[in-house]
């Protein structure tokens, strides 16, 4: 997973400061899908390779399909989630402290 998250260190994401959101532009796909604002379930599995020393395979899935070009990765700003963006509302709410969409406690 570290390799996927390190994509952002090798290739930055261009941010249009006039917008309140960051769009996916077919770069850093693994990173972008793991940090997207509306993914609230992430599962990963890993396995050490027996043939190669110090190699490890990891596979992660979220509850959302892969981002398509120009979909929103996350919203910018220091405040909470934009109103109405934590969908579906019956399942998600906005955590005021982190500004992230979270699963409601039932």
Biopython code that builds the backbone (N, CA, C, O; Angstrom):
import numpy as np
from Bio.PDB.StructureBuilder import StructureBuilder

atoms = [
    (1, "UNK", "N", (0.828, -1.179, 0.000)),
    (1, "UNK", "CA", (0.000, 0.000, 0.000)),
    (1, "UNK", "C", (0.877, 1.250, 0.000)),
    (1, "UNK", "O", (0.499, 2.279, -0.559)),
    (2, "UNK", "N", (2.030, 1.159, 0.617)),
    (2, "UNK", "CA", (2.937, 2.304, 0.639)),
    (2, "UNK", "C", (3.295, 2.743, -0.777)),
    (2, "UNK", "O", (3.393, 3.938, -1.054)),
    (3, "UNK", "N", (3.493, 1.766, -1.680)),
    (3, "UNK", "CA", (3.816, 2.090, -3.070)),
    (3, "UNK", "C", (2.671, 2.864, -3.713)),
    (3, "UNK", "O", (2.904, 3.851, -4.411)),
    (4, "UNK", "N", (1.433, 2.421, -3.481)),
    (4, "UNK", "CA", (0.289, 3.120, -4.062)),
    (4, "UNK", "C", (0.198, 4.538, -3.525)),
    (4, "UNK", "O", (-0.014, 5.482, -4.286)),
    (5, "UNK", "N", (0.355, 4.689, -2.225)),
    (5, "UNK", "CA", (0.254, 6.022, -1.634)),
    (5, "UNK", "C", (1.442, 6.899, -2.005)),
    (5, "UNK", "O", (1.330, 8.125, -1.995)),
    (6, "UNK", "N", (2.588, 6.286, -2.336)),
    (6, "UNK", "CA", (3.768, 7.073, -2.703)),
    (6, "UNK", "C", (3.672, 7.613, -4.127)),
    (6, "UNK", "O", (4.532, 8.392, -4.537)),
    (7, "UNK", "N", (2.653, 7.224, -4.893)),
    (7, "UNK", "CA", (2.472, 7.784, -6.238)),
    (7, "UNK", "C", (2.456, 9.305, -6.191)),
    (7, "UNK", "O", (2.981, 9.965, -7.087)),
    (8, "UNK", "N", (1.860, 9.853, -5.157)),
    (8, "UNK", "CA", (1.728, 11.302, -5.047)),
    (8, "UNK", "C", (3.091, 11.972, -4.897)),
    (8, "UNK", "O", (3.243, 13.136, -5.268)),
    (9, "UNK", "N", (4.078, 11.267, -4.365)),
    (9, "UNK", "CA", (5.421, 11.828, -4.215)),
    (9, "UNK", "C", (6.157, 11.867, -5.552)),
    (9, "UNK", "O", (7.025, 12.715, -5.756)),
    (10, "UNK", "N", (5.820, 10.957, -6.461)),
    (10, "UNK", "CA", (6.486, 10.895, -7.766)),
    (10, "UNK", "C", (5.805, 11.772, -8.814)),
    (10, "UNK", "O", (6.477, 12.347, -9.670)),
    (11, "UNK", "N", (4.497, 11.876, -8.755)),
    (11, "UNK", "CA", (3.728, 12.645, -9.736)),
    (11, "UNK", "C", (2.673, 13.440, -8.992)),
    (11, "UNK", "O", (1.737, 12.870, -8.432)),
    (12, "UNK", "N", (2.822, 14.744, -8.986)),
    (12, "UNK", "CA", (1.868, 15.565, -8.241)),
    (12, "UNK", "C", (0.557, 15.689, -9.010)),
    (12, "UNK", "O", (0.500, 15.459, -10.218)),
    (13, "UNK", "N", (-0.474, 16.051, -8.293)),
    (13, "UNK", "CA", (-1.788, 16.283, -8.887)),
    (13, "UNK", "C", (-1.944, 17.784, -9.074)),
    (13, "UNK", "O", (-1.783, 18.556, -8.128)),
    (14, "UNK", "N", (-2.258, 18.194, -10.296)),
    (14, "UNK", "CA", (-2.491, 19.611, -10.552)),
    (14, "UNK", "C", (-3.787, 20.041, -9.882)),
    (14, "UNK", "O", (-4.813, 19.370, -9.998)),
    (15, "UNK", "N", (-3.728, 21.160, -9.185)),
    (15, "UNK", "CA", (-4.895, 21.666, -8.468)),
    (15, "UNK", "C", (-5.234, 23.045, -9.013)),
    (15, "UNK", "O", (-4.397, 23.947, -9.006)),
    (16, "UNK", "N", (-6.448, 23.202, -9.480)),
    (16, "UNK", "CA", (-6.949, 24.494, -9.934)),
    (16, "UNK", "C", (-7.464, 25.221, -8.700)),
    (16, "UNK", "O", (-8.506, 24.856, -8.155)),
    (17, "UNK", "N", (-6.751, 26.238, -8.260)),
    (17, "UNK", "CA", (-7.094, 26.919, -7.008)),
    (17, "UNK", "C", (-8.385, 27.730, -7.100)),
    (17, "UNK", "O", (-8.877, 28.221, -6.085)),
    (18, "UNK", "N", (-8.934, 27.874, -8.297)),
    (18, "UNK", "CA", (-10.210, 28.587, -8.421)),
    (18, "UNK", "C", (-11.393, 27.662, -8.154)),
    (18, "UNK", "O", (-12.524, 28.125, -8.010)),
    (19, "UNK", "N", (-11.137, 26.355, -8.089)),
    (19, "UNK", "CA", (-12.197, 25.382, -7.839)),
    (19, "UNK", "C", (-12.189, 24.941, -6.382)),
    (19, "UNK", "O", (-11.177, 25.093, -5.698)),
    (20, "UNK", "N", (-13.298, 24.399, -5.900)),
    (20, "UNK", "CA", (-13.386, 23.893, -4.529)),
    (20, "UNK", "C", (-13.174, 22.393, -4.472)),
    (20, "UNK", "O", (-13.485, 21.767, -3.458)),
    (21, "UNK", "N", (-12.652, 21.803, -5.537)),
    (21, "UNK", "CA", (-12.466, 20.357, -5.581)),
    (21, "UNK", "C", (-11.256, 20.022, -6.440)),
    (21, "UNK", "O", (-10.799, 20.837, -7.241)),
    (22, "UNK", "N", (-10.751, 18.814, -6.261)),
    (22, "UNK", "CA", (-9.617, 18.312, -7.042)),
    (22, "UNK", "C", (-10.149, 17.209, -7.947)),
    (22, "UNK", "O", (-10.798, 16.270, -7.487)),
    (23, "UNK", "N", (-9.866, 17.336, -9.234)),
    (23, "UNK", "CA", (-10.378, 16.392, -10.221)),
    (23, "UNK", "C", (-9.353, 15.324, -10.569)),
    (23, "UNK", "O", (-8.147, 15.568, -10.537)),
    (24, "UNK", "N", (-9.844, 14.149, -10.898)),
    (24, "UNK", "CA", (-9.002, 13.046, -11.347)),
    (24, "UNK", "C", (-8.717, 13.233, -12.834)),
    (24, "UNK", "O", (-9.640, 13.391, -13.632)),
    (25, "UNK", "N", (-7.435, 13.214, -13.204)),
    (25, "UNK", "CA", (-7.039, 13.414, -14.595)),
    (25, "UNK", "C", (-6.209, 12.243, -15.109)),
    (25, "UNK", "O", (-5.255, 12.436, -15.864)),
    (26, "UNK", "N", (-6.569, 11.040, -14.702)),
    (26, "UNK", "CA", (-5.889, 9.804, -15.127)),
    (26, "UNK", "C", (-4.433, 9.729, -14.678)),
    (26, "UNK", "O", (-3.622, 9.071, -15.329)),
    (27, "UNK", "N", (-4.095, 10.390, -13.580)),
    (27, "UNK", "CA", (-2.771, 10.284, -12.965)),
    (27, "UNK", "C", (-2.948, 9.787, -11.536)),
    (27, "UNK", "O", (-3.960, 10.074, -10.896)),
    (28, "UNK", "N", (-1.973, 9.049, -11.039)),
    (28, "UNK", "CA", (-2.006, 8.583, -9.645)),
    (28, "UNK", "C", (-3.300, 7.835, -9.333)),
    (28, "UNK", "O", (-3.948, 8.102, -8.321)),
    (29, "UNK", "N", (-3.668, 6.910, -10.192)),
    (29, "UNK", "CA", (-4.936, 6.197, -10.045)),
    (29, "UNK", "C", (-5.083, 5.453, -8.736)),
    (29, "UNK", "O", (-6.130, 5.532, -8.093)),
    (30, "UNK", "N", (-4.047, 4.727, -8.330)),
    (30, "UNK", "CA", (-4.136, 3.975, -7.074)),
    (30, "UNK", "C", (-4.305, 4.921, -5.893)),
    (30, "UNK", "O", (-5.187, 4.726, -5.056)),
    (31, "UNK", "N", (-3.457, 5.950, -5.825)),
    (31, "UNK", "CA", (-3.524, 6.933, -4.744)),
    (31, "UNK", "C", (-4.896, 7.612, -4.725)),
    (31, "UNK", "O", (-5.549, 7.687, -3.685)),
    (32, "UNK", "N", (-5.316, 8.099, -5.879)),
    (32, "UNK", "CA", (-6.567, 8.854, -5.958)),
    (32, "UNK", "C", (-7.767, 8.027, -5.518)),
    (32, "UNK", "O", (-8.654, 8.538, -4.834)),
    (33, "UNK", "N", (-7.805, 6.760, -5.903)),
    (33, "UNK", "CA", (-8.933, 5.915, -5.513)),
    (33, "UNK", "C", (-8.926, 5.598, -4.025)),
    (33, "UNK", "O", (-9.987, 5.408, -3.431)),
    (34, "UNK", "N", (-7.744, 5.537, -3.412)),
    (34, "UNK", "CA", (-7.679, 5.260, -1.972)),
    (34, "UNK", "C", (-8.041, 6.473, -1.124)),
    (34, "UNK", "O", (-8.572, 6.313, -0.025)),
    (35, "UNK", "N", (-7.765, 7.687, -1.611)),
    (35, "UNK", "CA", (-8.015, 8.885, -0.797)),
    (35, "UNK", "C", (-9.276, 9.634, -1.209)),
    (35, "UNK", "O", (-9.554, 10.697, -0.653)),
    (36, "UNK", "N", (-10.037, 9.127, -2.148)),
    (36, "UNK", "CA", (-11.223, 9.847, -2.620)),
    (36, "UNK", "C", (-12.195, 10.105, -1.471)),
    (36, "UNK", "O", (-12.316, 9.299, -0.548)),
    (37, "UNK", "N", (-12.867, 11.214, -1.545)),
    (37, "UNK", "CA", (-13.687, 11.691, -0.428)),
    (37, "UNK", "C", (-14.858, 10.779, -0.078)),
    (37, "UNK", "O", (-15.271, 10.736, 1.081)),
    (38, "UNK", "N", (-15.398, 10.055, -1.043)),
    (38, "UNK", "CA", (-16.627, 9.314, -0.771)),
    (38, "UNK", "C", (-16.435, 7.812, -0.619)),
    (38, "UNK", "O", (-17.419, 7.073, -0.575)),
    (39, "UNK", "N", (-15.204, 7.346, -0.539)),
    (39, "UNK", "CA", (-14.957, 5.922, -0.265)),
    (39, "UNK", "C", (-14.900, 5.741, 1.247)),
    (39, "UNK", "O", (-14.042, 6.325, 1.910)),
    (40, "UNK", "N", (-15.792, 4.952, 1.787)),
    (40, "UNK", "CA", (-15.824, 4.777, 3.237)),
    (40, "UNK", "C", (-15.519, 3.353, 3.670)),
    (40, "UNK", "O", (-15.508, 3.059, 4.865)),
    (41, "UNK", "N", (-15.273, 2.464, 2.712)),
    (41, "UNK", "CA", (-14.848, 1.097, 3.039)),
    (41, "UNK", "C", (-13.654, 0.744, 2.160)),
    (41, "UNK", "O", (-13.734, 0.814, 0.934)),
    (42, "UNK", "N", (-12.562, 0.369, 2.788)),
    (42, "UNK", "CA", (-11.350, -0.016, 2.065)),
    (42, "UNK", "C", (-10.880, -1.346, 2.630)),
    (42, "UNK", "O", (-10.779, -1.517, 3.845)),
    (43, "UNK", "N", (-10.597, -2.272, 1.749)),
    (43, "UNK", "CA", (-10.079, -3.571, 2.166)),
    (43, "UNK", "C", (-8.839, -3.904, 1.362)),
    (43, "UNK", "O", (-8.801, -3.690, 0.151)),
    (44, "UNK", "N", (-7.827, -4.425, 2.030)),
    (44, "UNK", "CA", (-6.576, -4.773, 1.360)),
    (44, "UNK", "C", (-6.151, -6.180, 1.759)),
    (44, "UNK", "O", (-6.406, -6.627, 2.878)),
    (45, "UNK", "N", (-5.508, -6.859, 0.839)),
    (45, "UNK", "CA", (-4.938, -8.176, 1.105)),
    (45, "UNK", "C", (-3.510, -8.168, 0.587)),
    (45, "UNK", "O", (-3.212, -7.543, -0.431)),
    (46, "UNK", "N", (-2.635, -8.861, 1.290)),
    (46, "UNK", "CA", (-1.236, -8.900, 0.876)),
    (46, "UNK", "C", (-0.650, -10.283, 1.013)),
    (46, "UNK", "O", (-1.146, -11.115, 1.773)),
    (47, "UNK", "N", (0.414, -10.520, 0.266)),
    (47, "UNK", "CA", (1.075, -11.818, 0.311)),
    (47, "UNK", "C", (2.548, -11.632, -0.013)),
    (47, "UNK", "O", (2.908, -10.954, -0.975)),
    (48, "UNK", "N", (3.396, -12.249, 0.811)),
    (48, "UNK", "CA", (4.823, -12.250, 0.510)),
    (48, "UNK", "C", (5.091, -13.210, -0.636)),
    (48, "UNK", "O", (4.501, -14.289, -0.691)),
    (49, "UNK", "N", (5.967, -12.834, -1.544)),
    (49, "UNK", "CA", (6.341, -13.689, -2.672)),
    (49, "UNK", "C", (7.386, -14.689, -2.193)),
    (49, "UNK", "O", (8.387, -14.303, -1.589)),
    (50, "UNK", "N", (7.159, -15.956, -2.457)),
    (50, "UNK", "CA", (8.096, -16.990, -1.997)),
    (50, "UNK", "C", (9.318, -17.080, -2.897)),
    (50, "UNK", "O", (10.379, -17.515, -2.447)),
    (51, "UNK", "N", (9.195, -16.682, -4.151)),
    (51, "UNK", "CA", (10.308, -16.794, -5.095)),
    (51, "UNK", "C", (11.300, -15.642, -5.000)),
    (51, "UNK", "O", (12.471, -15.806, -5.341)),
    (52, "UNK", "N", (10.855, -14.505, -4.550)),
    (52, "UNK", "CA", (11.711, -13.319, -4.546)),
    (52, "UNK", "C", (11.869, -12.793, -3.124)),
    (52, "UNK", "O", (10.907, -12.717, -2.360)),
    (53, "UNK", "N", (13.077, -12.441, -2.795)),
    (53, "UNK", "CA", (13.374, -11.925, -1.462)),
    (53, "UNK", "C", (12.824, -10.500, -1.319)),
    (53, "UNK", "O", (12.984, -9.666, -2.211)),
    (54, "UNK", "N", (12.195, -10.249, -0.220)),
    (54, "UNK", "CA", (11.690, -8.916, 0.129)),
    (54, "UNK", "C", (10.669, -8.360, -0.865)),
    (54, "UNK", "O", (10.584, -7.144, -1.037)),
    (55, "UNK", "N", (9.902, -9.215, -1.515)),
    (55, "UNK", "CA", (8.834, -8.725, -2.385)),
    (55, "UNK", "C", (7.489, -9.095, -1.783)),
    (55, "UNK", "O", (7.320, -10.146, -1.165)),
    (56, "UNK", "N", (6.550, -8.201, -1.986)),
    (56, "UNK", "CA", (5.247, -8.317, -1.359)),
    (56, "UNK", "C", (4.205, -7.821, -2.353)),
    (56, "UNK", "O", (4.371, -6.746, -2.929)),
    (57, "UNK", "N", (3.161, -8.564, -2.561)),
    (57, "UNK", "CA", (2.054, -8.118, -3.411)),
    (57, "UNK", "C", (0.899, -7.680, -2.530)),
    (57, "UNK", "O", (0.580, -8.328, -1.532)),
    (58, "UNK", "N", (0.281, -6.582, -2.907)),
    (58, "UNK", "CA", (-0.869, -6.089, -2.160)),
    (58, "UNK", "C", (-1.947, -5.650, -3.144)),
    (58, "UNK", "O", (-1.653, -5.132, -4.222)),
    (59, "UNK", "N", (-3.173, -5.862, -2.759)),
    (59, "UNK", "CA", (-4.309, -5.505, -3.597)),
    (59, "UNK", "C", (-5.342, -4.843, -2.698)),
    (59, "UNK", "O", (-5.700, -5.387, -1.654)),
    (60, "UNK", "N", (-5.819, -3.678, -3.096)),
    (60, "UNK", "CA", (-6.806, -2.951, -2.299)),
    (60, "UNK", "C", (-8.039, -2.631, -3.137)),
    (60, "UNK", "O", (-7.948, -2.340, -4.329)),
    (61, "UNK", "N", (-9.178, -2.693, -2.484)),
    (61, "UNK", "CA", (-10.456, -2.331, -3.096)),
    (61, "UNK", "C", (-11.182, -1.360, -2.181)),
    (61, "UNK", "O", (-11.030, -1.405, -0.960)),
    (62, "UNK", "N", (-11.968, -0.487, -2.779)),
    (62, "UNK", "CA", (-12.863, 0.368, -2.006)),
    (62, "UNK", "C", (-14.295, 0.024, -2.402)),
    (62, "UNK", "O", (-14.527, -0.784, -3.301)),
    (63, "UNK", "N", (-15.238, 0.640, -1.729)),
    (63, "UNK", "CA", (-16.640, 0.400, -2.049)),
    (63, "UNK", "C", (-17.112, 1.231, -3.244)),
    (63, "UNK", "O", (-18.306, 1.262, -3.542)),
    (64, "UNK", "N", (-16.202, 1.892, -3.916)),
    (64, "UNK", "CA", (-16.536, 2.718, -5.080)),
    (64, "UNK", "C", (-15.821, 2.184, -6.315)),
    (64, "UNK", "O", (-14.728, 1.630, -6.203)),
    (65, "UNK", "N", (-16.428, 2.342, -7.500)),
    (65, "UNK", "CA", (-15.738, 1.929, -8.721)),
    (65, "UNK", "C", (-14.552, 2.857, -8.982)),
    (65, "UNK", "O", (-14.505, 3.959, -8.436)),
    (66, "UNK", "N", (-13.603, 2.433, -9.801)),
    (66, "UNK", "CA", (-12.460, 3.300, -10.100)),
    (66, "UNK", "C", (-12.922, 4.656, -10.642)),
    (66, "UNK", "O", (-13.897, 4.755, -11.386)),
    (67, "UNK", "N", (-12.188, 5.687, -10.242)),
    (67, "UNK", "CA", (-12.496, 7.032, -10.719)),
    (67, "UNK", "C", (-12.391, 7.100, -12.237)),
    (67, "UNK", "O", (-11.551, 6.441, -12.850)),
    (68, "UNK", "N", (-13.259, 7.908, -12.825)),
    (68, "UNK", "CA", (-13.180, 8.206, -14.252)),
    (68, "UNK", "C", (-12.627, 9.615, -14.399)),
    (68, "UNK", "O", (-12.711, 10.425, -13.476)),
    (69, "UNK", "N", (-12.065, 9.899, -15.561)),
    (69, "UNK", "CA", (-11.467, 11.209, -15.798)),
    (69, "UNK", "C", (-12.466, 12.322, -15.475)),
    (69, "UNK", "O", (-13.630, 12.275, -15.871)),
    (70, "UNK", "N", (-11.973, 13.317, -14.747)),
    (70, "UNK", "CA", (-12.702, 14.513, -14.324)),
    (70, "UNK", "C", (-13.727, 14.271, -13.219)),
    (70, "UNK", "O", (-14.554, 15.144, -12.957)),
    (71, "UNK", "N", (-13.694, 13.112, -12.567)),
    (71, "UNK", "CA", (-14.516, 12.938, -11.370)),
    (71, "UNK", "C", (-13.775, 13.562, -10.191)),
    (71, "UNK", "O", (-12.556, 13.726, -10.233)),
    (72, "UNK", "N", (-14.510, 13.906, -9.145)),
    (72, "UNK", "CA", (-13.932, 14.565, -7.974)),
    (72, "UNK", "C", (-13.196, 13.563, -7.096)),
    (72, "UNK", "O", (-13.751, 12.540, -6.697)),
    (73, "UNK", "N", (-11.915, 13.879, -6.796)),
    (73, "UNK", "CA", (-11.153, 13.071, -5.837)),
    (73, "UNK", "C", (-11.535, 13.515, -4.427)),
    (73, "UNK", "O", (-11.912, 12.694, -3.591)),
    (74, "UNK", "N", (-11.437, 14.814, -4.171)),
    (74, "UNK", "CA", (-11.829, 15.360, -2.873)),
    (74, "UNK", "C", (-12.083, 16.853, -3.013)),
    (74, "UNK", "O", (-11.717, 17.471, -4.012)),
    (75, "UNK", "N", (-12.716, 17.416, -1.997)),
    (75, "UNK", "CA", (-13.020, 18.840, -1.963)),
    (75, "UNK", "C", (-11.944, 19.553, -1.163)),
    (75, "UNK", "O", (-11.396, 18.995, -0.213)),
    (76, "UNK", "N", (-11.642, 20.780, -1.547)),
    (76, "UNK", "CA", (-10.592, 21.548, -0.881)),
    (76, "UNK", "C", (-11.198, 22.470, 0.165)),
    (76, "UNK", "O", (-12.412, 22.667, 0.219)),
    (77, "UNK", "N", (-10.326, 23.027, 0.994)),
    (77, "UNK", "CA", (-10.762, 23.961, 2.010)),
    (77, "UNK", "C", (-10.535, 23.402, 3.396)),
    (77, "UNK", "O", (-10.223, 22.224, 3.566)),
    (78, "UNK", "N", (-10.697, 24.261, 4.382)),
    (78, "UNK", "CA", (-10.445, 23.866, 5.761)),
    (78, "UNK", "C", (-11.727, 23.522, 6.502)),
    (78, "UNK", "O", (-11.685, 23.150, 7.674)),
    (79, "UNK", "N", (-12.860, 23.644, 5.831)),
    (79, "UNK", "CA", (-14.136, 23.401, 6.493)),
    (79, "UNK", "C", (-14.638, 21.994, 6.291)),
    (79, "UNK", "O", (-13.925, 21.137, 5.769)),
    (80, "UNK", "N", (-15.875, 21.756, 6.706)),
    (80, "UNK", "CA", (-16.460, 20.424, 6.582)),
    (80, "UNK", "C", (-16.813, 20.101, 5.134)),
    (80, "UNK", "O", (-16.661, 20.931, 4.238)),
    (81, "UNK", "N", (-17.280, 18.895, 4.933)),
    (81, "UNK", "CA", (-17.689, 18.426, 3.604)),
    (81, "UNK", "C", (-18.718, 19.389, 3.017)),
    (81, "UNK", "O", (-19.556, 19.913, 3.751)),
    (82, "UNK", "N", (-18.668, 19.627, 1.718)),
    (82, "UNK", "CA", (-19.706, 20.467, 1.113)),
    (82, "UNK", "C", (-21.085, 19.835, 1.300)),
    (82, "UNK", "O", (-21.231, 18.615, 1.215)),
    (83, "UNK", "N", (-22.073, 20.652, 1.551)),
    (83, "UNK", "CA", (-23.433, 20.165, 1.799)),
    (83, "UNK", "C", (-23.907, 19.267, 0.666)),
    (83, "UNK", "O", (-23.781, 19.607, -0.510)),
    (84, "UNK", "N", (-24.449, 18.128, 1.037)),
    (84, "UNK", "CA", (-25.028, 17.217, 0.072)),
    (84, "UNK", "C", (-24.057, 16.317, -0.668)),
    (84, "UNK", "O", (-24.486, 15.528, -1.510)),
    (85, "UNK", "N", (-22.765, 16.405, -0.387)),
    (85, "UNK", "CA", (-21.785, 15.603, -1.125)),
    (85, "UNK", "C", (-21.511, 14.246, -0.497)),
    (85, "UNK", "O", (-20.903, 13.392, -1.144)),
    (86, "UNK", "N", (-21.932, 14.019, 0.724)),
    (86, "UNK", "CA", (-21.760, 12.702, 1.351)),
    (86, "UNK", "C", (-22.987, 11.871, 0.994)),
    (86, "UNK", "O", (-24.014, 11.935, 1.670)),
    (87, "UNK", "N", (-22.868, 11.104, -0.060)),
    (87, "UNK", "CA", (-23.986, 10.335, -0.607)),
    (87, "UNK", "C", (-23.738, 8.847, -0.478)),
    (87, "UNK", "O", (-22.590, 8.423, -0.617)),
    (88, "UNK", "N", (-24.719, 8.052, -0.226)),
    (88, "UNK", "CA", (-26.113, 8.404, 0.023)),
    (88, "UNK", "C", (-26.292, 8.932, 1.442)),
    (88, "UNK", "O", (-25.658, 8.442, 2.377)),
    (89, "UNK", "N", (-27.144, 9.917, 1.598)),
    (89, "UNK", "CA", (-27.313, 10.589, 2.888)),
    (89, "UNK", "C", (-27.853, 9.675, 3.978)),
    (89, "UNK", "O", (-27.594, 9.922, 5.156)),
    (90, "UNK", "N", (-28.592, 8.630, 3.628)),
    (90, "UNK", "CA", (-29.095, 7.708, 4.650)),
    (90, "UNK", "C", (-27.967, 6.885, 5.262)),
    (90, "UNK", "O", (-28.133, 6.314, 6.340)),
    (91, "UNK", "N", (-26.818, 6.819, 4.584)),
    (91, "UNK", "CA", (-25.709, 5.993, 5.040)),
    (91, "UNK", "C", (-24.504, 6.808, 5.517)),
    (91, "UNK", "O", (-23.767, 6.364, 6.397)),
    (92, "UNK", "N", (-24.301, 7.995, 4.943)),
    (92, "UNK", "CA", (-23.112, 8.795, 5.237)),
    (92, "UNK", "C", (-23.463, 10.141, 5.843)),
    (92, "UNK", "O", (-24.537, 10.693, 5.607)),
    (93, "UNK", "N", (-22.523, 10.655, 6.633)),
    (93, "UNK", "CA", (-22.641, 12.011, 7.160)),
    (93, "UNK", "C", (-21.261, 12.651, 7.104)),
    (93, "UNK", "O", (-20.273, 11.992, 6.779)),
    (94, "UNK", "N", (-21.202, 13.921, 7.419)),
    (94, "UNK", "CA", (-19.934, 14.648, 7.379)),
    (94, "UNK", "C", (-19.349, 14.746, 8.784)),
    (94, "UNK", "O", (-20.018, 15.199, 9.713)),
    (95, "UNK", "N", (-18.110, 14.323, 8.929)),
    (95, "UNK", "CA", (-17.407, 14.485, 10.197)),
    (95, "UNK", "C", (-16.898, 15.924, 10.255)),
    (95, "UNK", "O", (-16.033, 16.308, 9.468)),
    (96, "UNK", "N", (-17.427, 16.711, 11.173)),
    (96, "UNK", "CA", (-17.098, 18.130, 11.239)),
    (96, "UNK", "C", (-15.633, 18.386, 11.572)),
    (96, "UNK", "O", (-15.072, 19.397, 11.151)),
    (97, "UNK", "N", (-15.014, 17.490, 12.316)),
    (97, "UNK", "CA", (-13.618, 17.691, 12.703)),
    (97, "UNK", "C", (-12.665, 17.440, 11.541)),
    (97, "UNK", "O", (-11.760, 18.239, 11.302)),
    (98, "UNK", "N", (-12.858, 16.342, 10.818)),
    (98, "UNK", "CA", (-11.931, 16.006, 9.732)),
    (98, "UNK", "C", (-12.375, 16.566, 8.387)),
    (98, "UNK", "O", (-11.554, 16.733, 7.485)),
    (99, "UNK", "N", (-13.669, 16.858, 8.243)),
    (99, "UNK", "CA", (-14.181, 17.302, 6.959)),
    (99, "UNK", "C", (-14.384, 16.172, 5.974)),
    (99, "UNK", "O", (-14.583, 16.418, 4.785)),
    (100, "UNK", "N", (-14.336, 14.924, 6.452)),
    (100, "UNK", "CA", (-14.489, 13.756, 5.591)),
    (100, "UNK", "C", (-15.868, 13.137, 5.751)),
    (100, "UNK", "O", (-16.509, 13.262, 6.794)),
    (101, "UNK", "N", (-16.309, 12.465, 4.690)),
    (101, "UNK", "CA", (-17.560, 11.706, 4.764)),
    (101, "UNK", "C", (-17.303, 10.444, 5.576)),
    (101, "UNK", "O", (-16.308, 9.751, 5.364)),
    (102, "UNK", "N", (-18.204, 10.152, 6.505)),
    (102, "UNK", "CA", (-18.056, 8.952, 7.330)),
    (102, "UNK", "C", (-19.369, 8.178, 7.335)),
    (102, "UNK", "O", (-20.435, 8.737, 7.078)),
    (103, "UNK", "N", (-19.278, 6.902, 7.628)),
    (103, "UNK", "CA", (-20.461, 6.056, 7.707)),
    (103, "UNK", "C", (-21.202, 6.378, 9.003)),
    (103, "UNK", "O", (-20.593, 6.461, 10.069)),
    (104, "UNK", "N", (-22.515, 6.557, 8.905)),
    (104, "UNK", "CA", (-23.325, 6.852, 10.087)),
    (104, "UNK", "C", (-23.364, 5.647, 11.006)),
    (104, "UNK", "O", (-23.348, 4.503, 10.551)),
    (105, "UNK", "N", (-23.415, 5.912, 12.303)),
    (105, "UNK", "CA", (-23.556, 4.845, 13.291)),
    (105, "UNK", "C", (-25.037, 4.582, 13.480)),
    (105, "UNK", "O", (-25.806, 5.507, 13.741)),
    (106, "UNK", "N", (-25.439, 3.338, 13.350)),
    (106, "UNK", "CA", (-26.865, 2.986, 13.481)),
    (106, "UNK", "C", (-27.118, 2.309, 14.788)),
    (106, "UNK", "O", (-28.255, 1.938, 15.081)),
]
sb = StructureBuilder()
sb.init_structure("model")
sb.init_model(0)
sb.init_chain("A")
sb.init_seg("    ")
for serial, (resi, resn, name, xyz) in enumerate(atoms, 1):
    if name == "N":
        sb.init_residue(resn, " ", resi, " ")
    sb.init_atom(name, np.array(xyz, "f"), 0.0, 1.0, " ", f" {name:<3s}", serial, name[0])
structure = sb.get_structure()
